[in-house]
Amino acid sequence: MLKKIFQTDNAKTTIIIRLMVGAVFLSEGIQKFLFADTLGAGRFAKIGLPNPEFLAPFTGCFEIICGILVLVGLFTRLAAVPLFLIISVAIVTTKAQLLSTNGFWSVLHDSRTDWAMLLGTFFLIIKGGGSWSADKSLWK
């Protein structure tokens, strides 16, 4: 089991996906605390998520911790799973309404970062951290 979690291939280019995914989630997690009214609990309340005063900081903490883990490439697969779930919920809760009000092309435009994060986390779950990761160093 541990072998599957840590084992990764020798791809050096995986770091590009890790940097993209890790930096975006780290930034978004920090912003949930810095701008709580617009990007944290206030936003969660506006879109109708339950208990936004708890859920927003909880989500923000996961984004920060898992974002850092992805950037370093430590427990990459494990860290990508909660991020995959977070972005999946974000797409469903924020883009479904846009589809009915603004249409298909508008949703595609407004969700381009969400889709990049969804596919990036999925990629990391499948491939792991790559050659330049703490996972690779630990597995040696």
SULKATA-V927498 format. One record per pair of residues at least 24 apart in sequence whose C-alpha atoms are under 10 Angstrom apart, sorted by sequence separation. I is the first residue (numbers start at 0). J is the second residue. D is the distance in whole Angstrom. If there is no record, write none. Layout:
{{I;J;D} {I;J;D}}
This chain:
{{31;55;7} {32;56;7} {58;82;9} {61;85;9} {89;113;8} {90;114;8} {31;56;7} {31;57;10} {59;85;10} {86;112;10} {87;113;8} {28;55;9} {29;56;9} {31;58;8} {32;59;7} {58;85;8} {86;113;7} {87;114;9} {90;117;9} {28;56;8} {31;59;6} {32;60;9} {86;114;8} {28;57;9} {30;59;8} {31;60;9} {86;115;10} {87;116;9} {28;58;7} {29;59;7} {86;116;7} {87;117;7} {27;58;10} {28;59;4} {29;60;8} {31;62;10} {85;116;10} {86;117;6} {27;59;7} {28;60;6} {31;63;10} {85;117;9} {86;118;10} {26;59;9} {28;61;7} {29;62;8} {30;63;10} {83;116;8} {84;117;9} {25;59;8} {28;62;5} {29;63;7} {82;116;8} {83;117;6} {86;120;9} {24;59;9} {25;60;9} {27;62;7} {28;63;5} {82;117;8} {83;118;8} {25;61;9} {26;62;8} {27;63;8} {28;64;9} {83;119;9} {84;120;9} {24;61;9} {25;62;6} {26;63;7} {28;65;10} {82;119;10} {83;120;6} {24;62;5} {25;63;4} {28;66;8} {79;117;10} {82;120;7} {83;121;7} {23;62;9} {24;63;7} {25;64;8} {27;66;9} {81;120;9} {82;121;9} {22;62;10} {23;63;10} {24;64;9} {25;65;8} {26;66;8} {79;119;9} {80;120;7} {83;123;10} {21;62;9} {22;63;9} {24;65;8} {25;66;5} {79;120;5} {80;121;8} {83;124;9} {21;63;9} {24;66;5} {25;67;7} {78;120;9} {79;121;7} {21;64;10} {23;66;8} {24;67;9} {25;68;10} {46;89;10} {79;122;9} {80;123;9} {21;65;7} {22;66;6} {25;69;9} {48;92;8} {76;120;9} {79;123;6} {80;124;7} {20;65;10} {21;66;4} {22;67;8} {24;69;9} {25;70;9} {47;92;8} {75;120;9} {76;121;9} {78;123;9} {79;124;6} {20;66;7} {21;67;6} {24;70;10} {46;92;7} {47;93;10} {76;122;9} {77;123;9} {78;124;9} {79;125;10} {19;66;10} {20;67;10} {21;68;8} {22;69;9} {46;93;7} {76;123;6} {77;124;7} {18;66;9} {21;69;5} {22;70;7} {75;123;7} {76;124;5} {79;127;9} {17;66;9} {18;67;10} {20;69;7} {21;70;5} {43;92;10} {75;124;7} {76;125;7} {17;67;10} {19;69;9} {20;70;8} {21;71;9} {43;93;10} {46;96;10} {75;125;10} {76;126;8} {77;127;9} {17;68;9} {18;69;8} {19;70;8} {21;72;9} {69;120;9} {72;123;10} {75;126;9} {76;127;5} {17;69;6} {18;70;6} {75;127;6} {76;128;7} {16;69;9} {17;70;6} {18;71;9} {74;127;8} {75;128;5} {16;70;9} {17;71;8} {18;72;9} {21;75;10} {69;123;9} {73;127;9} {74;128;8} {75;129;9} {14;69;9} {15;70;10} {17;72;7} {72;127;8} {73;128;7} {14;70;8} {72;128;5} {14;71;9} {21;78;10} {71;128;9} {72;129;8} {75;132;9} {14;72;8} {17;75;9} {21;79;9} {24;82;8} {69;127;9} {70;128;9} {72;130;9} {74;132;9} {75;133;9} {76;134;9} {13;72;10} {20;79;9} {69;128;8} {72;131;8} {73;132;7} {74;133;8} {75;134;7} {68;128;10} {71;131;9} {72;132;4} {73;133;5} {74;134;6} {21;82;9} {24;85;10} {71;132;6} {72;133;5} {73;134;5} {74;135;10} {17;79;10} {20;82;9} {24;86;9} {70;132;9} {71;133;6} {72;134;6} {73;135;9} {69;132;9} {70;133;10} {71;134;9} {72;135;8} {73;136;9} {74;137;10} {68;132;10} {69;133;10} {72;136;10} {73;137;9} {68;133;9} {5;72;10} {5;73;8} {6;74;10} {7;75;10} {5;74;7} {6;75;10} {7;76;10} {4;74;7} {5;75;8} {6;76;10} {4;75;8} {5;76;8} {4;76;6} {5;77;9} {1;74;10} {3;76;9} {4;77;7} {23;112;9} {20;112;10} {24;116;8} {23;116;8} {20;115;8} {21;116;9} {19;115;9} {20;116;6} {19;116;8} {20;117;9} {20;118;10} {21;119;10} {16;115;10} {20;119;6} {21;120;9} {16;116;9} {19;119;8} {20;120;7} {19;120;10} {16;118;10} {17;119;8} {16;119;6} {17;120;9} {20;123;9} {15;119;10} {16;120;8} {17;122;10} {13;119;10} {16;122;8} {17;123;7} {16;123;8} {13;122;9} {14;123;10} {13;123;8} {17;127;9} {17;128;7} {16;128;9} {17;129;9} {13;126;8} {16;129;10} {13;127;8} {14;128;7} {15;129;10} {13;128;7} {14;129;7} {17;132;9} {7;123;10} {10;126;9} {12;128;10} {13;129;5} {14;130;8} {10;127;10} {11;128;9} {12;129;7} {13;130;8} {14;131;7} {7;125;9} {8;126;7} {10;128;9} {11;129;6} {12;130;8} {13;131;8} {14;132;8} {7;126;6} {8;127;8} {9;128;9} {10;129;5} {11;130;5} {12;131;9} {13;132;9} {4;124;9} {6;126;9} {7;127;5} {8;128;8} {9;129;6} {10;130;5} {11;131;6} {4;125;10} {6;127;7} {7;128;6} {8;129;6} {9;130;4} {10;131;8} {11;132;9} {4;126;10} {5;127;7} {6;128;8} {7;129;6} {8;130;6} {9;131;8} {4;127;8} {5;128;8} {6;129;9} {7;130;7} {9;132;10} {3;127;9} {4;128;10} {5;129;10} {7;132;9} {9;135;8} {5;132;10} {7;134;7} {8;135;8} {5;133;9} {6;134;7} {7;135;6} {5;134;5} {6;135;7} {4;134;9} {5;135;7} {6;136;10} {5;136;9} {6;137;9} {7;138;9} {5;137;8} {6;138;6} {5;138;6} {6;139;9} {4;138;10} {5;139;10} {2;138;8} {1;138;9}}
